Amino acid sequence: MEQLRTAADIAAWRAAHPGQRVVLSGANLSEANLRRAILQGADLRGANLRGASLSEADLSEASLRWADLRGADLSEADLRRAILQGADLRGANLRWADLRGASLSKADLSEADLSEADLSEADLRGANLRGAVAVDAEGIFFLNFFDPRGYQAYAQVRQHEVWIGSGCRFFSVSAALNHWGSAYKGDRAIGQRYVAAIRALETNQDFIQWRILALQAEREGSE
């Protein structure tokens, strides 16, 4: 496929190839201006999108597995059900991005800005969230604990209840307390800090309000 580096290039190619999937796997698109590009279902596996502008782009159901998105602008992008497994999103701007149902397992989101993004039902197992910002983000709530081994603890609503995630671990609250509780086989001090952070949610007014809204959004989404 010829090099496509702008939203206009993408639009022209799609017009000339109706019904065909945009395939740019492994392409060098660093610093490309793809703002508002229609890349729904596109194959961008392993693409170099470092510093690219993808704000307001439609990347829903696109495959971005192992893509380099360091410093990319994905603000207000549609990333619903996108596959971002193992993607490098260090320092990426994901403000107001729609990441509902996206797969972000093992993605590197360190220092990324997730403020006001919607991460409802997103898979974050094994994701690196070190230094990420998630102010007013939907679908995720950061606990007041960063595991010194490099994991940010967070809460998500799944199946009408709150789940706790950290690194590759993802448990219901009761299972999380059991895992990191007295029977925890790892560093006892770390286990105790997990338990304390989870217990602290019970009286955290910001979390309580977030939980109410998250549960309501999940119910409405399933209707």
C-alpha angles and dihedrals in degrees: 000000000000118000111277113192105158138049088246090055090052093048092049092049092049091050090052093045106038115193094011124124118244106242116194101146111159092005121149104238098151112155090002117157103233097150110157091000117160104234100149109161092358122158106237098151112158092356119155104237096154110156092357122151109238099152113150090003120148105238096151112151090000120146111237097158111160091355119155106238099157110156092355120153107236096156112152090000119153104238099157110157091352117156109236099157110157092357118154106235099159110157093357120155108236098159111153090358117154105232098160110154093358120150109234098158111151091000117145107236097160112149090001119145109235096164112152091354118142111238097166110152091357115149108235099164110144093003119145107234097168109149093355117149119222104169110168091350116161121232096020137068122187115225119225092255134085113193107232087225088070107271129124111213114224142170127231134177115239130163091359096304140082119265128192122223134188125158108323092339121103120170142160109254093259092048091047092053089048093048096049095032131093093311094055109131096199130071104331093210091056091047091052091051091052091051092048092049092049093046090050090063089071091072100028105114093198090055093045091054091045091051093052092051094042093051091047092050091050092050092049091048092054095050 
